[in-house]
Amino acid sequence: GLDQLVDLHLRKSTVTDAGLDAVAACNRLRALTVESAKVGDTGLAKLHALTALELLDVRGTTATVSGIDQLA
């Protein structure tokens, strides 16, 4: 299932903040790309539990430094 997923690329996809609920369940995820997707700080907050996450690409989104800092 998705709990084994370690690398997910949603570049230029239609994923939104609400769609990141499903991504947040992928607890082994190490790399996530949401470049140019409709994702912002609200969506990033849902990823806080992804402790294995090493790479997050949010270029072209409305995410701010403050939203990214929530994940630290």
Disulfide bonds with the S-S distance in Angstrom:
none
